[in-house]
Amino acid sequence: MFFDGAANFKGVGIREVLISESGQHYPASTKIIFPCTNNMAEYRACILGMRMAVGMNIKELLVIRDFELLIHQALGEWSTKNVKILPYLRCLKELCKKFTKIKFKHVPSIQNEFADSLATLSSLIQHPDKNYIDPIEVEIRDQHAYCFHIEEEPDGKLWYHDIKKFLATKVYLENATNGQKQALKRLANHFFLNREVLYRRIPDFCLLRCVDAAEATRLLEEIHAGTCGP
C-alpha cells in the first residue's frame, strides 16, 4: 500500500493505492473538508488505505511511505505526545491487529510519486456538495505523457511547411479553395520567417522558434531529464 496526504491553500486531499502481487492497482482518493495538518492528513490517508485493505479481506499488507515520522511511530520506534496525532496512532495500531502480517517500510519519495500526485490532485479539486462524484480515470502508458503531444509528419513534410512556404513565396497551395487561402493567410500573420528559421509571434513580442517532431522530442527529453537544470 502506498499513501499520501497533501495540504494546500485549497484544502486537504488524501490518497492511497493498493497494489496486488499481480500488479493490479486499486486507488482511492478523499478530500477532507475540515482543518487538518499535514501529519494528520498522512495518518488519515494511511488509516483509510488500511480500512480498504480490511474491506477487501487482505491479510498480509506491506505499507510503504516516504514520510519517516509516521513509519517510525507505527513501528513503535518513535513516540509522540501530540494530542491531535495520538487518536490516529491508536486507531492505526488497532487496525494492525486485523492483519495476520503487516509491515511498514520507509522509501525515497520518488517511489511514492503516484500516490503523491493523486493526493495533490484530490486536494485541489473543488468537490460539489453532493453524494456522487464522477470517478477520475487513470491510464498508465509506456511513454511519458509529453511524447504523445508531438505529432509526426505523416506526409514527410514539416508541420509548418505550408506556412513557411507561403511566407517565403506568397504563393498558395495548388488547388487551394478560397477558404483555405484565407485560413492560411490568417495563420501566417502569427509567424515570422528569418531566412530558413520560422518563428511564432506571441503577445509579449517574443518569438518562439518552430521545430520539427524529432527535435521537439529531443528537447523535451533533455528538459524532463534535467539536462538543462531546473
C-alpha positions in Angstrom: 0.0 0.0 0.0 1.2 3.5 -1.0 -0.4 6.5 0.5 0.0 10.3 0.8 -1.7 13.4 2.3 -1.5 16.8 0.7 -2.5 20.1 2.3 -2.5 23.4 0.4 -4.5 26.7 0.2 -7.5 24.9 -1.5 -7.8 22.1 1.1 -6.5 18.7 2.1 -6.5 15.6 0.0 -5.5 12.1 0.9 -4.8 9.2 -1.5 -3.9 5.6 -1.2 -3.1 2.9 -3.7 -3.3 -0.8 -3.0 -1.3 -3.0 -5.4 -1.8 -6.7 -5.6 1.0 -9.2 -6.2 -0.2 -9.5 -9.8 0.3 -5.7 -10.2 -3.4 -4.7 -10.1 -3.9 -1.2 -8.8 -6.7 -0.1 -6.5 -6.5 3.6 -5.9 -8.8 5.7 -3.7 -8.9 9.5 -3.0 -10.7 11.6 -0.4 -11.0 15.3 0.1 -11.0 16.5 3.8 -13.4 19.4 4.4 -12.2 20.3 7.9 -8.9 22.0 9.0 -6.1 19.4 9.1 -2.4 19.5 9.5 0.0 17.6 7.1 0.7 15.0 9.8 -3.0 14.4 10.4 -3.6 14.1 6.6 -0.8 11.5 6.5 -2.4 9.4 9.2 -5.8 9.7 7.7 -4.5 8.5 4.4 -2.8 5.5 6.0 -5.9 4.6 8.0 -8.2 4.9 5.0 -5.9 2.6 3.0 -5.7 0.1 5.8 -9.5 0.1 6.1 -9.7 -0.5 2.3 -7.4 -3.5 2.7 -9.5 -4.9 5.6 -12.7 -4.4 3.5 -11.0 -6.4 0.7 -10.2 -9.2 3.2 -6.5 -8.7 2.7 -4.5 -10.5 5.4 -0.9 -9.6 4.6 0.0 -5.9 3.9 3.2 -4.0 3.2 2.7 -0.3 4.0 5.2 1.9 2.1 5.7 5.7 2.5 8.4 8.3 2.3 7.1 10.0 5.5 9.6 8.9 8.2 7.6 10.3 11.2 4.5 8.1 10.6 6.5 5.0 9.7 8.7 5.1 12.8 5.8 5.9 15.1 3.8 3.0 13.6 6.8 0.7 14.2 7.0 1.9 17.8 10.5 3.3 17.3 9.3 6.9 17.9 6.8 8.2 20.4 4.5 11.3 20.3 2.7 13.5 22.8 0.8 15.4 20.2 -2.9 15.2 21.3 -4.0 15.6 17.7 -2.0 12.6 16.5 -2.4 10.2 19.4 -6.0 9.2 18.4 -4.9 8.5 14.9 -1.9 6.4 16.1 -4.2 4.4 18.4 -6.6 3.8 15.5 -3.7 2.7 13.3 -2.5 0.2 15.8 -6.0 -1.2 16.3 -6.2 -1.7 12.5 -2.9 -3.6 12.6 -4.5 -6.3 14.7 -6.8 -7.1 11.8 -3.9 -8.4 9.7 -2.1 -11.7 10.1 1.1 -9.9 8.8 1.7 -6.2 8.3 5.0 -4.3 7.7 5.8 -0.6 7.5 8.6 0.4 5.2 10.2 3.8 4.5 11.2 4.5 0.9 12.5 7.5 -1.1 9.8 10.0 -2.2 10.4 9.1 -5.9 8.9 5.6 -5.3 5.7 7.2 -3.9 5.2 9.7 -6.7 1.9 8.1 -8.0 0.1 8.5 -4.6 1.7 11.9 -4.1 0.3 13.2 -7.4 -3.2 11.9 -6.8 -3.2 13.3 -3.3 -2.3 16.7 -4.6 -5.0 16.4 -7.3 -7.7 15.5 -4.8 -6.8 18.4 -2.6 -7.1 20.9 -5.5 -10.4 19.6 -6.8 -13.4 21.5 -5.6 -15.9 18.7 -4.9 -19.6 19.6 -5.4 -21.8 19.3 -2.3 -23.4 16.0 -3.4 -23.0 12.4 -2.6 -22.0 11.2 -6.1 -18.7 12.4 -7.7 -17.6 11.3 -11.2 -14.6 8.9 -10.9 -11.2 10.0 -12.2 -9.8 7.6 -14.8 -6.0 7.0 -14.7 -4.4 5.5 -17.8 -0.9 4.0 -17.5 1.2 4.4 -20.6 4.6 3.1 -21.6 5.9 6.6 -22.5 6.0 9.9 -20.9 2.8 11.9 -21.5 4.6 14.7 -23.3 5.7 12.3 -26.0 2.1 11.8 -27.1 1.6 15.5 -27.8 4.2 15.5 -30.6 2.6 15.0 -33.9 4.7 13.3 -36.5 4.7 14.4 -40.2 2.9 11.5 -42.0 3.5 13.1 -45.4 7.2 13.6 -44.8 6.8 17.4 -44.6 7.3 19.6 -41.5 4.1 20.5 -39.7 4.8 24.2 -40.6 5.8 23.5 -44.2 2.8 25.3 -45.8 3.2 28.4 -43.5 6.9 28.7 -44.2 6.4 28.3 -48.0 3.7 30.9 -48.0 5.8 33.4 -46.1 8.7 32.9 -48.4 6.9 32.9 -51.8 3.4 34.4 -51.1 2.1 31.6 -53.2 -0.9 29.5 -52.1 -1.1 25.8 -52.4 -2.2 24.3 -55.7 -5.9 23.7 -55.9 -6.5 25.5 -52.6 -10.0 26.8 -52.0 -10.8 30.4 -51.1 -11.5 29.4 -47.5 -8.2 27.5 -47.3 -6.3 30.5 -48.7 -7.9 32.9 -46.1 -7.2 30.5 -43.3 -3.5 30.1 -44.3 -3.1 33.9 -44.6 -4.6 34.5 -41.2 -2.4 31.8 -39.7 0.7 33.2 -41.4 0.1 36.5 -39.7 1.2 35.0 -36.4 4.6 33.8 -37.8 7.8 35.4 -38.8 10.4 33.9 -41.2 14.0 34.9 -40.8 15.9 33.2 -43.7 15.3 29.5 -43.0 14.2 29.8 -39.4 10.5 30.1 -38.7 9.2 31.8 -35.5 5.8 32.2 -34.0 4.9 35.6 -32.5 3.3 35.7 -29.1 1.5 38.6 -27.3 4.6 39.7 -25.3 6.5 40.3 -28.5 8.8 37.3 -28.0 9.5 34.9 -30.8 9.2 31.1 -30.4 11.3 29.0 -32.7 9.4 26.3 -34.6 11.0 22.8 -34.5 10.1 19.5 -36.2 8.9 16.5 -34.3 12.3 14.9 -34.0 13.9 18.0 -32.4 10.9 18.5 -30.2 11.2 15.0 -28.9 14.9 15.5 -28.2 14.4 18.9 -26.5 11.6 17.6 -24.3 13.6 14.5 -23.2 16.5 16.8 -22.3 14.3 19.2 -20.3 12.4 16.4 -18.4 15.7 14.6 -17.7 17.0 17.8 -16.0 19.8 18.2 -18.6 19.3 22.0 -18.6 18.9 22.2 -14.9 15.7 23.2 -13.0 
